Amino acid sequence: MTETGSGGDLSSRKVEAAIHAFYRNDQYLVGAFGQYGNDTYAFSEVPGLAVTIDHYYGGVEGEAFFGNATIYAQAGAQQFRAGAESVDGLFGTLEARYFLEPNFKIEAHIGADAIQDNFVIENETLTTIHAGAGAEYRLDNLPISFFAKYDFTSTTSTLADSGSLNDNRFLVGAKFNFDAPTLMDRDRMGASLKPVETGVVDLFSGLGAIR
């Protein structure tokens, strides 16, 4: 991903890996997760300069099944580390899914997270509210589904004097589904858990943008 500003281009590369352990029956799911990510930022105006940020997540999650509806919640702790310095915080997300048909799903989510920054500016807290909605439709008798989703995030700082950093994203795409015959079967018996997607839009570039 590349962003262009008055000072040049900021390019970023993101890598994520997650593991989930859970118990599931026909009424609910309970589990725990761990996740590691790495973001690398490079600046066109300073050749050879790159900043790497590692981030870690851990917490609990669960699902409850009500007919054609599923409620999914995640909560836990997060840490962002750049070299020997780090910031810590908490996050939580609540998602509702509803199956209009076994192969047609609509969903919406809302959540919040906060990180305590003590190495860029002492005693600063970055708080983010995020929300979104989407839909997914799978072709009958084929392992291909198409989706569209919209996500909004708003990050504010306790020390900021210039408002908030807002981010709007719209994504469309296709998925291959090999683990269940329908989207609803996947939700109840297949790979229904998600990696953590906190609302910290962009820790490195965002810290400067909202000040």
Secondary structure, DSSP 8 states (H G I E B T S, - for coil): -EEEETTEEEEEEEEEEEEEEEEE-SSEEEEEEEEEEEEEEEETTSTT-EEEEEEEEEEEEEEEEETTEEEEEEEEEEEEEETTEEEEEEEEEEEEEEEEETTEEEEEEEEEEEEEE-SSSTTEEEEEEEEEEEEEEE-TTSSEEEEEEEEEEEEEETT-SS--EEEEEEEEEEEE--S-SSHHHHHHHS--------S---HHHHHHHT-
